[in-house]
Amino acid sequence: MKQPEQHIINSLLEKHSLGILTPEERVLLENWYADFPQQGEVWVDATEKTAMKDALKAEIFDTIATVQVHAIKPPVRRIWWQAAAVIAALAVISLLYSRREPVYEVVTAAAGKGIVRLQLPDQSEMWLEPGTVVRYPKDFGKRNRELELKDGMAFFSVEEQTEHPFIVKMPGGVQAKVLGTGFTVKKYAQSADVMVMVSSGAVQVTDSSGVLGICKSGQQILYRLTDHTATRSEEIVEDWRNGNLSIRDASFLEIARILENRYGLQLTFNPANVASYRFTLRINKQDTAADVLEMLKDISGLTYTLSGNKVIIQ
């Protein structure tokens, strides 16, 4: 698409700095901005950012002062356009800075290495099931406390901060929002279900359509991404951090994921042969991989061959 001429962009930038852009003009400016090179940082560091803003501010006032001193009748229009040009430069720099992607910290709990416990920058704590991936901005806790569960299961013990709610974002637009509590969120890549399980306090669960419900201690919400439905239930929420894991109505793909990440196994199987199976079982802390494979055999009749860390399901 042909880009607007520079004088049009200058005018839009001036209107942006004054906050008087129409919706149509904003779209035009947004499209122009989208063609800016995306590589590289706008500022090297906070010091450079401050120095640049100070310099632009000084330039504005120096321009105005110079014109007023050397003119008997200050040419107001000239003052305005000179100052506006500098303000427009500041506006585009501010626009670029505000659009810069945040820098993220990505945490992955390695397969076969046990549950990972970490402290977040706001002093909240999280426990990650093996194979779980989360990410959060490196300035987490300064402006907000938003964290993403990309895959897996995590428990959060949240430090209360009334001014900054703690928000966990999950695939499908589902969010869990709290002020201070303990809760588990689960979303496996192999499943279309999102689970929020509350151990203490209260958690507000939402999706793109609005609030799905508020869960209190001992309650959980199961959200199905396939039809965007939420079901709340009340039952004892097991603390899986001690190594015991209860599994309910899980597909074989979910079970395979747990085996691979909990025990560091490599499973080989034909997805079509196991697509119809659903499993409800409990894995105790002391159970070995062979113990779990025997349970699966007893439940489904599936046979297996275990050699080292390689498993073939037949």
C-alpha positions as CSV (number, residue, x, y, z in Angstrom):
1,M,0.0,0.0,0.0
2,K,1.3,3.5,-0.9
3,Q,2.5,5.4,2.2
4,P,1.2,9.0,3.0
5,E,3.5,11.9,2.1
6,Q,5.7,13.1,4.9
7,H,3.8,16.4,5.5
8,I,0.7,14.4,6.2
9,I,2.5,12.2,8.6
10,N,4.0,15.3,10.3
11,S,0.4,16.7,10.7
12,L,-0.8,13.4,12.1
13,L,2.1,13.3,14.6
14,E,1.3,16.8,15.8
15,K,-2.4,15.8,16.3
16,H,-1.3,12.6,18.1
17,S,0.8,14.7,20.5
18,L,-2.2,16.9,21.3
19,G,-4.6,13.9,21.6
20,I,-7.0,15.0,18.9
21,L,-6.5,12.2,16.3
22,T,-9.8,10.9,14.7
23,P,-10.2,7.1,14.6
24,E,-9.5,7.2,10.8
25,E,-6.3,9.2,11.3
26,R,-5.2,6.9,14.0
27,V,-5.5,3.9,11.6
28,L,-3.5,5.8,9.0
29,L,-0.7,6.5,11.6
30,E,-0.8,2.9,12.8
31,N,-0.3,1.6,9.3
32,W,2.6,4.1,8.8
33,Y,4.2,2.9,12.0
34,A,3.8,-0.7,11.0
35,D,6.3,-0.1,8.1
36,F,9.0,1.0,10.6
37,P,12.0,-1.4,10.9
38,Q,11.3,-3.7,13.8
39,Q,14.9,-4.8,14.5
40,G,16.9,-3.2,17.3
41,E,16.0,-1.4,20.5
42,V,14.6,2.1,20.6
43,W,16.7,3.0,23.7
44,V,20.0,1.4,24.7
45,D,19.1,1.8,28.3
46,A,17.0,3.9,30.7
47,T,19.7,6.6,30.9
48,E,19.6,7.1,27.1
49,K,15.8,7.3,27.2
50,T,15.9,10.0,29.9
51,A,18.6,12.0,28.2
52,M,16.8,12.0,24.9
53,K,13.5,13.2,26.4
54,D,15.4,15.9,28.4
55,A,17.1,17.0,25.2
56,L,13.8,17.3,23.3
57,K,12.2,19.2,26.1
58,A,15.1,21.6,26.2
59,E,14.9,22.0,22.4
60,I,11.3,23.1,22.7
61,F,11.8,25.7,25.3
62,D,15.0,26.9,23.7
63,T,13.2,27.4,20.4
64,I,10.4,29.4,22.0
65,A,12.8,31.5,24.1
66,T,15.0,32.3,21.1
67,V,12.1,33.5,19.0
68,Q,10.7,35.7,21.8
69,V,14.1,37.4,22.5
70,H,14.9,38.3,18.9
71,A,11.4,39.4,17.7
72,I,9.7,42.6,18.6
73,K,6.3,40.9,18.0
74,P,6.7,37.2,18.6
75,P,5.6,35.4,15.5
76,V,3.2,33.1,17.2
77,R,2.6,30.8,14.2
78,R,6.4,30.3,13.8
79,I,6.8,29.5,17.5
80,W,3.9,27.0,17.3
81,W,5.3,25.2,14.2
82,Q,8.8,25.0,15.6
83,A,7.7,23.7,18.9
84,A,5.1,21.4,17.3
85,A,7.8,19.8,15.1
86,V,9.8,18.9,18.2
87,I,6.7,17.7,20.0
88,A,5.9,15.5,17.0
89,A,9.4,14.0,17.1
90,L,8.9,13.2,20.8
91,A,5.5,11.7,19.9
92,V,6.9,9.3,17.4
93,I,9.7,8.3,19.7
94,S,7.1,7.7,22.4
95,L,5.0,5.7,20.0
96,L,7.9,3.5,19.0
97,Y,8.9,3.0,22.6
98,S,5.4,2.1,23.7
99,R,5.1,-0.5,20.9
100,R,8.4,-2.2,21.7
101,E,8.0,-5.9,22.6
102,P,8.8,-6.6,26.3
103,V,11.7,-8.8,27.1
104,Y,10.6,-12.1,28.6
105,E,12.0,-14.6,31.0
106,V,11.2,-18.1,29.9
107,V,11.3,-20.9,32.5
108,T,11.1,-24.5,31.4
109,A,11.0,-27.4,33.9
110,A,13.2,-30.1,32.4
111,A,11.8,-33.6,31.8
112,G,12.8,-36.3,34.3
113,K,14.2,-33.8,36.8
114,G,11.4,-33.5,39.2
115,I,9.2,-30.6,40.3
116,V,10.8,-27.2,40.0
117,R,10.2,-24.5,42.7
118,L,11.1,-20.9,41.9
119,Q,10.5,-17.5,43.5
120,L,9.2,-14.7,41.2
121,P,10.4,-11.1,41.4
122,D,7.4,-10.1,43.5
123,Q,8.3,-12.7,46.1
124,S,5.4,-15.0,44.9
125,E,6.4,-18.6,44.4
126,M,5.6,-21.2,41.7
127,W,6.0,-24.9,41.4
128,L,6.3,-26.4,37.9
129,E,5.5,-29.9,36.9
130,P,8.3,-31.4,34.7
131,G,7.8,-30.3,31.1
132,T,6.0,-27.1,32.0
133,V,6.8,-23.8,30.3
134,V,6.0,-20.4,31.6
135,R,7.1,-16.9,30.7
136,Y,6.9,-13.5,32.2
137,P,8.3,-10.0,31.5
138,K,11.7,-9.2,33.1
139,D,10.1,-6.2,34.7
140,F,7.4,-8.4,36.3
141,G,6.0,-6.8,39.4
142,K,6.9,-3.2,38.5
143,R,4.0,-2.3,36.3
144,N,1.9,-5.5,36.5
145,R,2.1,-9.1,37.5
146,E,1.0,-10.9,34.3
147,L,2.5,-14.4,33.6
148,E,1.8,-16.9,30.8
149,L,1.4,-20.6,31.2
150,K,2.5,-21.8,27.7
151,D,2.2,-25.6,28.5
152,G,2.0,-27.9,31.5
153,M,0.8,-27.5,35.1
154,A,1.9,-24.9,37.7
155,F,1.0,-24.0,41.3
156,F,1.3,-20.4,42.5
157,S,1.5,-19.1,46.0
158,V,0.8,-15.4,45.5
159,E,2.0,-12.5,47.6
160,E,-0.8,-10.1,48.1
161,Q,-0.5,-6.7,46.3
162,T,-3.8,-4.9,46.0
163,E,-2.5,-2.5,43.4
164,H,-1.2,-5.2,41.1
165,P,-3.5,-8.3,40.7
166,F,-1.6,-11.5,39.8
167,I,-2.8,-12.8,36.4
168,V,-2.0,-16.1,34.8
169,K,-2.8,-16.2,31.0
170,M,-3.4,-19.5,29.3
171,P,-4.0,-20.6,25.7
172,G,-7.5,-19.9,24.4
173,G,-7.7,-16.5,26.1
174,V,-8.4,-18.0,29.5
175,Q,-7.1,-16.0,32.5
176,A,-6.9,-16.6,36.3
177,K,-6.8,-13.4,38.3
178,V,-6.1,-13.2,42.1
179,L,-4.8,-10.8,44.7
180,G,-3.2,-13.3,47.1
181,T,-3.9,-17.0,47.2
182,G,-2.7,-20.5,46.3
183,F,-3.9,-22.2,43.2
184,T,-3.0,-24.6,40.3
185,V,-3.5,-24.0,36.6
186,K,-3.1,-26.7,34.0
187,K,-3.1,-26.7,30.2
188,Y,-1.4,-29.5,28.4
189,A,-0.6,-29.0,24.7
190,Q,-2.1,-32.5,24.2
191,S,-5.5,-31.5,25.7
192,A,-8.2,-29.0,24.8
193,D,-9.0,-28.6,28.5
194,V,-7.9,-25.8,30.9
195,M,-8.1,-26.4,34.6
196,V,-8.0,-23.9,37.5
197,M,-7.9,-25.5,41.0
198,V,-8.0,-23.3,44.1
199,S,-6.3,-24.4,47.3
200,S,-6.8,-21.2,49.3
201,G,-8.3,-17.8,48.8
202,A,-10.3,-17.0,45.6
203,V,-9.5,-16.9,41.9
204,Q,-11.5,-15.1,39.2
205,V,-11.5,-17.0,35.9
206,T,-12.3,-15.3,32.6
207,D,-12.2,-15.8,28.9
208,S,-12.6,-13.4,26.0
209,S,-16.4,-13.3,26.6
210,G,-16.2,-12.2,30.3
211,V,-16.1,-13.7,33.8
212,L,-16.6,-17.5,33.9
213,G,-16.8,-17.7,37.6
214,I,-15.0,-17.2,40.9
215,C,-13.5,-20.2,42.5
216,K,-12.9,-20.4,46.3
217,S,-10.8,-22.9,48.3
218,G,-11.7,-26.5,47.3
219,Q,-13.3,-25.5,44.0
220,Q,-12.1,-25.8,40.4
221,I,-13.2,-24.8,36.9
222,L,-12.8,-27.0,33.9
223,Y,-12.9,-25.0,30.6
224,R,-13.2,-26.7,27.3
225,L,-11.6,-24.9,24.4
226,T,-13.5,-26.9,21.8
227,D,-16.9,-25.4,22.8
228,H,-15.9,-22.6,25.2
229,T,-17.9,-24.0,28.1
230,A,-16.9,-23.9,31.8
231,T,-17.9,-26.3,34.5
232,R,-17.3,-25.6,38.2
233,S,-17.0,-28.4,40.7
234,E,-16.3,-28.7,44.4
235,E,-14.0,-31.4,45.7
236,I,-10.7,-31.8,47.6
237,V,-7.9,-30.2,45.6
238,E,-4.9,-32.5,45.9
239,D,-1.5,-31.0,46.4
240,W,0.4,-32.5,43.6
241,R,3.6,-30.8,44.7
242,N,4.3,-33.7,47.1
243,G,4.8,-36.0,44.1
244,N,1.3,-37.7,44.2
245,L,-0.7,-37.1,41.0
246,S,-4.4,-37.9,40.4
247,I,-5.5,-38.2,36.8
248,R,-9.1,-38.2,35.7
249,D,-10.6,-39.0,32.3
250,A,-7.3,-38.3,30.5
251,S,-6.4,-39.3,27.0
252,F,-3.5,-41.5,26.2
253,L,-1.7,-38.5,24.7
254,E,-1.9,-36.8,28.1
255,I,-0.7,-40.0,29.9
256,A,2.2,-40.3,27.4
257,R,3.2,-36.7,28.2
258,I,3.2,-37.3,31.9
259,L,5.3,-40.5,31.5
260,E,7.8,-38.7,29.2
261,N,8.2,-35.7,31.5
262,R,7.9,-37.3,34.9
263,Y,10.3,-40.2,34.2
264,G,12.3,-38.9,31.2
265,L,10.9,-41.7,28.9
266,Q,10.7,-41.8,25.1
267,L,7.4,-43.4,24.0
268,T,6.6,-44.8,20.6
269,F,3.0,-45.7,19.8
270,N,0.4,-45.4,17.0
271,P,-1.9,-42.5,17.9
272,A,-4.8,-44.2,16.0
273,N,-4.6,-47.3,18.1
274,V,-4.9,-45.4,21.4
275,A,-7.2,-42.5,20.4
276,S,-10.3,-44.0,22.1
277,Y,-8.7,-44.7,25.5
278,R,-9.5,-42.6,28.6
279,F,-7.7,-43.1,31.9
280,T,-8.5,-42.4,35.5
281,L,-5.7,-43.3,37.9
282,R,-3.4,-42.1,40.7
283,I,0.4,-42.0,40.4
284,N,2.1,-42.0,43.8
285,K,5.4,-40.4,44.6
286,Q,7.1,-43.8,45.0
287,D,5.7,-45.3,41.8
288,T,8.3,-46.1,39.1
289,A,7.8,-45.9,35.3
290,A,7.3,-49.6,35.2
291,D,4.6,-49.4,37.9
292,V,2.6,-46.9,35.9
293,L,3.0,-48.8,32.7
294,E,1.6,-51.9,34.5
295,M,-1.4,-49.8,35.7
296,L,-2.1,-48.8,32.1
297,K,-1.8,-52.4,31.0
298,D,-4.3,-53.5,33.6
299,I,-6.8,-50.7,32.8
300,S,-6.7,-50.9,29.0
301,G,-5.0,-54.2,28.0
302,L,-2.3,-52.3,26.1
303,T,1.0,-54.0,26.2
304,Y,4.5,-52.4,26.2
305,T,8.2,-53.0,25.9
306,L,10.5,-51.1,28.2
307,S,14.2,-50.9,27.5
308,G,16.2,-48.3,29.3
309,N,14.2,-45.1,28.8
310,K,12.6,-46.2,25.6
311,V,9.0,-47.6,25.6
312,I,7.1,-49.1,22.8
313,I,3.3,-49.3,23.2
314,Q,1.6,-52.1,21.3
